[in-house]
Amino acid sequence: MATISLYLDGKDEKLIKNYAKSKNMSVSDFLRSIAVEKIEDDIDNQLYEKAIREFKENPQDVSLEAMRKELSLYC
C-alpha cells in the first residue's frame, strides 16, 4: 500500500478530521473514498458524453445484449 502526503492549512485539516470522525471513518478512509468516488463520477460523465455524441451522430436503438457487451469493457 502506498502513502500519499497532503498539505493542508489548519482550517481544512480540522474540517476534514471532524467530518471523517462524524462519519465514523479514519481520515485516510474518508479521503480514499471521496477520491475514488470522484474518479468514478468522472468516468461516468465521460461515458455519458461519449454516448450522447455517438447517438447524435448515428441515432439508433441498441439491443440489451449489445449494451451488456459494451458495458463489460468497463467492468
Secondary structure, 3 states (H helix, E strand, C coil): CCCCCCCCCHHHHHHHHHHHHHCCCCHHHHHHHHHHHHHHHHHHHHHHHHHHHHHHHCCCCCCHHHHHHHHHCCC
